[in-house]
Amino acid sequence: MSALAIARITVALLSGALFGYGLSLSGMVDPARVIGFLDIASGHWDPSLMFVLGGAVCVAVIAVAIQRRLPRPVLDTQFHIPERTDIDARLVGGSALFGIGWGLAGFCPGPALSALTTGLTPVLLFIAAMIAGMLLHDRVLAKAG
């Protein structure tokens, strides 16, 4: 394995660990807290995760500004940016499905993976359903589209 490949894996592992730690620290792995944030109509809205999301947007804006100034990434030969920018039915449908799942379960993929360390049954069921959905998409829907 080349030194570049080892560097990529190391950076990916460290980034993932930092991301997971941040999700845990912020409370994003607690479905009750997430549902409390999403439930704006109940009168018991918990706005605390707005600061987490706002912080993530700030980091992303800075990262995109830096990326636009670089000729290439540090650990790759080119940036791999999606070329499609159109909004189609599959994008809207997938976004709606993601939002519905997030609202019902209180998890999205990153926090769910971080919450795996708890070993709780709802987390394991969510991960199993998420994997089943990805396999269904890969085996059926991606080939149809």
C-alpha positions as semicolon CSV with decimal commas, in nm:
position;residue;x (nm);y (nm);z (nm)
1;M;0,000;0,000;0,000
2;S;0,138;0,339;-0,096
3;A;0,207;0,620;0,149
4;L;-0,068;0,826;-0,019
5;A;-0,324;0,549;0,033
6;I;-0,224;0,515;0,399
7;A;-0,253;0,893;0,443
8;R;-0,602;0,891;0,286
9;I;-0,719;0,609;0,513
10;T;-0,570;0,776;0,820
11;V;-0,732;1,111;0,743
12;A;-1,066;0,940;0,669
13;L;-1,056;0,748;1,000
14;L;-0,961;1,057;1,200
15;S;-1,227;1,267;1,026
16;G;-1,491;1,001;1,088
17;A;-1,394;0,969;1,453
18;L;-1,407;1,346;1,500
19;F;-1,744;1,361;1,321
20;G;-1,887;1,082;1,538
21;Y;-1,756;1,245;1,853
22;G;-1,912;1,577;1,751
23;L;-2,246;1,409;1,680
24;S;-2,242;1,242;2,020
25;L;-2,132;1,556;2,202
26;S;-2,400;1,768;2,034
27;G;-2,684;1,529;2,114
28;M;-2,758;1,440;1,751
29;V;-2,747;1,068;1,842
30;D;-3,044;1,108;2,080
31;P;-3,360;1,049;1,874
32;A;-3,581;1,214;2,136
33;R;-3,378;1,532;2,111
34;V;-3,385;1,526;1,731
35;I;-3,761;1,466;1,723
36;G;-3,800;1,750;1,976
37;F;-3,615;1,974;1,731
38;L;-3,826;1,863;1,434
39;D;-4,159;1,889;1,620
40;I;-4,217;2,263;1,593
41;A;-4,596;2,240;1,628
42;S;-4,619;2,068;1,969
43;G;-4,535;2,367;2,183
44;H;-4,234;2,179;2,325
45;W;-3,991;2,263;2,046
46;D;-3,622;2,215;2,131
47;P;-3,421;2,465;1,919
48;S;-3,081;2,358;2,055
49;L;-2,992;2,149;1,749
50;M;-3,032;2,459;1,533
51;F;-2,694;2,568;1,668
52;V;-2,543;2,232;1,571
53;L;-2,681;2,263;1,219
54;G;-2,574;2,628;1,198
55;G;-2,223;2,535;1,307
56;A;-2,212;2,265;1,041
57;V;-2,321;2,513;0,773
58;C;-2,048;2,758;0,885
59;V;-1,782;2,485;0,862
60;A;-1,912;2,379;0,519
61;V;-1,906;2,737;0,386
62;I;-1,544;2,778;0,496
63;A;-1,449;2,438;0,350
64;V;-1,610;2,518;0,014
65;A;-1,434;2,857;0,004
66;I;-1,099;2,685;0,067
67;Q;-1,175;2,411;-0,187
68;R;-1,248;2,668;-0,459
69;R;-0,904;2,824;-0,411
70;L;-0,713;2,495;-0,432
71;P;-0,601;2,357;-0,768
72;R;-0,648;2,000;-0,636
73;P;-0,706;1,822;-0,305
74;V;-0,407;1,751;-0,081
75;L;-0,450;1,372;-0,097
76;D;-0,591;1,323;-0,449
77;T;-0,528;1,433;-0,806
78;Q;-0,865;1,605;-0,855
79;F;-1,184;1,706;-0,677
80;H;-1,474;1,467;-0,728
81;I;-1,768;1,708;-0,746
82;P;-2,102;1,591;-0,887
83;E;-2,162;1,729;-1,233
84;R;-2,541;1,708;-1,226
85;T;-2,714;2,012;-1,082
86;D;-3,070;1,951;-1,201
87;I;-3,354;1,884;-0,960
88;D;-3,555;1,584;-1,073
89;A;-3,827;1,361;-0,925
90;R;-3,574;1,109;-0,791
91;L;-3,387;1,380;-0,600
92;V;-3,707;1,526;-0,455
93;G;-3,843;1,179;-0,372
94;G;-3,518;1,071;-0,206
95;S;-3,503;1,394;-0,007
96;A;-3,862;1,349;0,108
97;L;-3,797;0,987;0,205
98;F;-3,486;1,093;0,400
99;G;-3,681;1,366;0,582
100;I;-3,972;1,136;0,664
101;G;-3,734;0,872;0,798
102;W;-3,544;1,131;1,002
103;G;-3,867;1,265;1,149
104;L;-4,011;0,924;1,234
105;A;-3,695;0,758;1,369
106;G;-3,502;1,060;1,496
107;F;-3,191;0,933;1,317
108;C;-3,010;1,013;0,998
109;P;-2,720;0,793;0,880
110;G;-2,426;0,966;1,055
111;P;-2,579;0,988;1,401
112;A;-2,721;0,637;1,366
113;L;-2,374;0,497;1,298
114;S;-2,240;0,692;1,596
115;A;-2,523;0,555;1,812
116;L;-2,432;0,197;1,719
117;T;-2,194;0,201;2,015
118;T;-2,498;0,204;2,246
119;G;-2,614;-0,134;2,116
120;L;-2,977;-0,030;2,163
121;T;-3,237;-0,225;1,965
122;P;-3,395;0,080;1,792
123;V;-3,051;0,183;1,663
124;L;-2,978;-0,167;1,535
125;L;-3,319;-0,182;1,365
126;F;-3,264;0,158;1,202
127;I;-2,921;0,052;1,072
128;A;-3,066;-0,275;0,938
129;A;-3,345;-0,085;0,761
130;M;-3,095;0,167;0,625
131;I;-2,875;-0,111;0,484
132;A;-3,179;-0,285;0,335
133;G;-3,283;0,041;0,169
134;M;-2,934;0,095;0,026
135;L;-2,926;-0,262;-0,108
136;L;-3,273;-0,221;-0,260
137;H;-3,163;0,100;-0,429
138;D;-2,840;-0,052;-0,554
139;R;-2,996;-0,375;-0,682
140;V;-3,327;-0,245;-0,819
141;L;-3,374;0,130;-0,843
142;A;-3,026;0,231;-0,962
143;K;-3,049;-0,013;-1,251
144;A;-3,396;0,115;-1,347
145;G;-3,283;0,479;-1,353
